[in-house]
């Protein structure tokens, strides 16, 4: 995820409003995604079957080494930029602004990678991701996130449909992270012709839905649930975790001629000192 959407310092203590531990299925999926963190993004991998023997599971050291691979790449890019700026003759051949932009992008990748690593380790340990619930305006968060995520969908028309009014209670940084991950998941294989993002507020419930209207020049192919790339597995584990931490769920609509979609539904949490009266379905 190239755009940093969470605070640099995360609180590891349980946050108010959390609804119990992460589900066993989500913890198992997180463990698998973590063990494949450093595998190439485009290499398909098959998730392990239930009941895999503990002796075949990757070691903690092995998982950590794989997980740090992406982070080291981003930090290496930052170090290279610093070296270029330290050499006056090299900086003269390449504009300083270009080097600084390169370093800034690498730093954001490193921040995002470190934060995602923290999240997946929490999930693998059977815990929910940390959230900091506060009142926020969903439509504003979605609009600002779309502005920050233009690099994910360069040159693609993006429509933002707003439904309902009122504030939500949850972690706005997590909502921004959810949208960025959904955009990346839908657009990484090829630029779609159109992306439609829906933000909806209905009482104590709210929703973010992202629809990619087909890839330009091709018809999407069906993706099975057993074959996926490690990068996609990591994204989807985090998408499910964000929804679960907000008392909701996420649906992944398979590819078809009209495109693909990710639909997240959430419930307002109780902010510190606040009681939420949930709507009756």
Secondary structure, DSSP 8 states (H G I E B T S, - for coil): --S--S-SS---S--TT--SS--HHHHHHHHHHHHTTTS-TTSEEE---TT--GGGS--HHHHHHHHHHHHHHHHHHHHHHHHHHH-HHHHHHS-HHHHHHHHHHHHHHHHHHHHHHHHHHHHHTT-------EEE-HHHHHHHHHHHTTTTTTT-EEEEEEE--S-EEE-HHHHHHHHHHHHHHHHTTS-BSEEEEEEEEETTEEEEEEEE--BTTS------SSEEEHHHHHHHHHHHHHHHHTT-EEEEEEEETTEEEEEEEEE----TT--------
